[in-house]
Amino acid sequence: MAVIGAGQAGLSAAYHLRRRGFVPVTTDPYAPDAFVALDADAAPGGAWQHRWASLRMATVNGIHELPGFAVPPADPSTPSRDALPPYFAEYERRFGLDVQRPVRVHAVRRADDEPDGRLLVETDGGTWAAHYVINATGTWTRPFRPYYPGIQRFRGRQLHVADYASAEEFAGKRVVIVGAGVSAVQLLDEISHVADTVWMTRREPHWIDEGGFDLPARTAAIAGVEARVRQGLPPGSVISVTGMHWTPWARAAQARGVLVRHPMFTSIEEHGVRMPDGSFIEADVILWATGFRPALDHLAPLRLRTPAGGFRVADTRSLDEPRLFLIGYGPSQSTVGANRAGRAAVQQIVADRKTERAAA
């Protein structure tokens, strides 16, 4: 058994493997129910350790505790990248998950053509043979930046939120912020204190009162994403269906008059962007808050990607390679969803092994 990735989803899967009696290969490499957890980062913490310093516990979106161990209380002003990695590290220690790092997975391929054969996980530290692979590589390493005509001509600075450090580096400049998600609005509020900001999105966001969470709408949105991944379509965004909450930072930006949405530009020029009506907006910086894509290139040897660009998945399991589970993918991209996906994947593996043993 191999778990690839030790962020929220990967640690959830490893935890549930331990609960079901699986043991790390370092404990007993010959155990029939041995597993290995591999992580590309040098230290615990998943994507949290790479977030910008100003993302604090009071404003971070979507924290959810890992199964079996609550997040310790933290000062709301503490940067999330300082508070959460130690929590992940303690989690690994407490449950004896023995994550192997830093280990980069280059490819996953079939050992042979047998449907019950093994999958080979090729890494920079050797190759692992596994009856099942639980892939939990997330999205942080694949920031998405859409293409617009003239994107290479821009003489100012372009960066993705994955590369963002602090607002101070943009002091006195004009910053075009592109994106309709939580990160875009958080950074708009932050950067607008020190710079002239222009916020652009493809569509007008649908705003929801913070206390008016529409559970039926969210349930329907998740069901829609589940249907998409079952068909092999790219997952899409849940928030594009459920809408944006009026968070404190959104209200603050609105109160200062900076939460003003502009339509997307049609092209990029040397010193700014060209708008649909032909007008020109000068810019020193373009900040792409345009999300991330699943980091799944290492699965290419399995030839599972559909012509539409996605993977056919149902209840975390690949429909075209039953030995592979994709968690933190599609409807399980949230932290709550990642926890549930880890449990669901392990439950199916345990059920498979019971069936195999009964038939033996």
N, C-alpha and C positions, 0 to 999 in steps of 0.2 A: 504494500500500500504506500502510495506517495502523495503527499499534500504539497502543492507548489504555491508558495506564498504564505506569509505569516502576519498578515494584517488582520482586520476584524473577522473576515470570513474564514481565513485559514486557521486562525487560532480556535474559532468556534468548532471547526471540523475536527481539529486535533483533540480538543477537549472531549467531544462526544466519542471519538475513537477510544480515548482513555477510559471513559465511563463504561464503554461496552467491552472492556477487557483487552483492547489492543495495547501493545507496548512499543516504545521506541526501539529501533533496531540497535541502538547503542546499549540498551538494557539486555536484550537477548536477540542477536541477529538471526537465530535459527527458529525463533518462535513462529508458529503458523499464522499468528495474527500480529505480526510486526508491522510497524509503519515508520516512515521517515517524513519529517517536515523540513522543507527547503525554503530558504529565503534569500533574496538577492541583496538585501541591505546588510550593512556591517553590524547593525545594532537593532534591538527590538523597537517597535513603535509604528510600524507600517508607514503610511503616508503622513501621519501626524508629525513625524520628526522633520518633515520637509516643508511644513507650512510656514507662512510668514510670521514674524515675531509679534505683529500687532493683532493677530487673530487670538483673542483671549478667551478664557473659559466662559466669560459672560456673554460673548457674542458668537461663539462657535456654533455651527449649525449641525444638528444630527448626532450628538454624542449619545451613545447607548452602551450600557455596560456589557461586558462579555459574560457569557453564561457562567454562573456559579461564583462570581466574585464582583462585588460592586465597585464602581469607581470611587476611590477615597475622596473625601471632601477637599476642595481646592479653593483658594482665594479666587474670586471672579476676575481679578485683574491679572492672574497668572497666564502667560502665553500658553496656548494649548500644546505647542511643541515642547514645552518644558514639563507640563503636568502629565500628559498622557503616555509618552514613551516609558517612563518608569512604571506606570501601571501595567503596560503590556509586558515589560520585563518581569515584574513580580508575578504576573499571571503565568508566564511560561515556567517560572521557577516553582510556583506553588503547585502546579498540576503536573510537573515533570514532563513537559512536552519536548524538551531537548531539541530545539530547532537548530538545524545545521545552517551556518552562515559565515561569511557571505558565499552563497552558491548561486550561480546564474544558470538557469536552464536554457539551453540553446534549441533543443528539439525534443518532441515526443513522437515516437513512431512505433508501429507494430513490430513485434519480434518475428512474427510469421503470419500466415493467413488463417490461423485457427481462431475461431470466434471466442474461445475460452483461453487463448494464449495470453502472453504477457505484453505489456506496453513498456517500451524502453524510454527512460527519462535521461536524456543526455545533457550533462552539465560540464562546467569548466573544471569540475573536480572528479569527473568519472561518470559512469553510467549506472543507473539503478533500474532493475527489472521489477515491475509491479503488476499485480493482478488488477488493481484499480488505480486510477489517478484522479485526485480531487484538485481541480485547478482553481486557485483563488488569487490570481495575479492582479486583480483590480484594474484601475485605469490611470493612476497617477503618472505612470511613466510614458503615457501616450497622450499628451496634450493635443487638442484639436485646434487648428488654425485654418479657417476657411480661405479659399483662394478668391481674390478679387483682382480684376485687371489693374496692372501697375504696381502690384504689391512689392516688386523688386526695385521700383524706382524711388521709393520713399527714402529721404535722406535723414529723417529723424530716427527715433528709436522705436522698435516694435518688440513687444514681449508678451508672453502668455502669463496668466495668473500663477502658473507653476514656477515662474521665474521671479515673481514679485518679492521684494524685500521690505520696503517701507515707503510711505508717502513722501518722506523728506527728499528722496532723490529726484522728485518731480517739482520741487518748489519753484514757483514763478513761471512754470511752463503751461502750455495748453495740452491737455491730455484727452484724447478721444477714447472712451471706454465702450467696448463692444460686448454685448451680451445681456440676456434677460433673466439670468439666474441669481441665486443668493449671493455668490461671490461678486458679481458685477455691482450689485447694489451696495454691498458692504464696502467695497473699495471705492465706489463713487462717493459715498459718505466720507470716507477717510481722506481720500486724495483731495476732495473739494475744499478742505480746510487750508490747503497750501498751494493749490494750483487752480487754473481755470479749466473746468471739466465740461465735456460734451458727451452725453450718454446716448448711444444708438442701439436699436434692436430691430430685428426683422419684423416683429409683430408687437403690437401694444400688449404689455403684460396684463393679465387678468388678476386684479388685486383682491385679496380676501382678508377680512378683519382677523387680527391675530387670535381673537377668541372665537371666531366663527369657522373653525375647521370643518370642512365638509367631508365627513367620513364616507358617505356614499360615492361622492365624486372621486375620492382617492381610491376607493375599492374598485370602482369602474376603470380608473386609469391603470391600476396595477393589472387588472384583468386584461386590459387592452395590450399592455406590454407582454404579458404571458402569451397571449394569442400571437403576437408578432414573432416572438422567439420560437414558438412551436412551429411556425411556418418557415423559419430561417431568415426572417427579415431582421435588419438592424434593430436593436431594442427600442430606440427612441427615448424620449425624456418623460418621466412621470409628471414633472413640474409643469411641462407645457400644457398638460391637460388639467391638472388640479389648480394651477394658478399660484401666485406669489402672496405670501403673508405680509401684512403690514407689521414688520418687525420694528423694534425701537430705532435701529439705524436707518430704516426706510423713512420712518416718521421724521427723524432728525434731518435727513437730506431734504425731505419735502418742506419742512419748516424753514430751511435756509434757501429755498427756491432753486435747488440744484437737481431735484428729482424730475427732470424734464426730459421726456423721451423724444428722440428724433428718429426719423426713418433711417434705414441703412444707406450709406453712400453707395454709389454705383461703381466708383473706381478710385484708385489711390494715385496721387501725383507726388512730385518730389517734396512739396512742402505742405501737403495736406490732403484732403479728400474732396471729391466731387459728388454733390448731392443730386438726387433724382430730378430736381427742378432746374439743374444747371448751375446752381450757386456753388461757391467754393468755401470750404472751412479750413483755415490754416491749423496746423497741428505740429507739435514738437514730438509727441509720443502717441502711439496707438497701443492700447492695452487690450489684448484679446481675452475676454472672460467668456470664452466660447466652449467650455467644457472639455471633456476627455473621451477617449474611445477605449474599449476593452483591449488590454495588452495580451493578445493571443497569437502573435506571430510564431511562437515556438510550436504551436499545434499544426502548422502548415503541412508537415509530412503526413498527417492523418487524412488530409484532403476532405475536410468536413465543411469548409466554408461554402455556402450556397452562392449561386449566381447573383443573388440579391445582396450579398455581402455579410450575412449573419450566420449563426449556427443554429441548427434545429435542436431545441432543448425543451423538455417538459419536466417539471418538478425537479429541476437541477440536473437531470440526466440527459446526455446527448442521445438523440434518437437514432443517430447513425453510427455511434460507437458506444455501446452500453457500458464499457469499462471506464468511460470518462464522465466526470461530473463537473459542471461549470457553476461555481457559486460566486456571489458577488457580481453576477451577470444578469442583465435584464431586470426582472422584477425584484431581484435580491440585491440591488446596488446600494440600498440604504443600509445603515448599521443594524437596524432591527431586522431587515430582510436577510442580511448576511448571517446573523445568528441563526435564524430559522433555517436558512439554506444549508448551513453546516450540519445541523441536526438531521434534516431531511435526507441529505446525501448519505450520511452514516447509517441511518435507518434502512435505506435500500440496500446498502452493502451487506449489512448484517442479515437482512432477509435473504439475499442471494446466497450467502454462505451457509445459512441453515438449510436452504433447499439443496445445495450441493452436497452437504454432509448427509442429508437424509437419503439422497439418491445413491450415495457411495456404498 
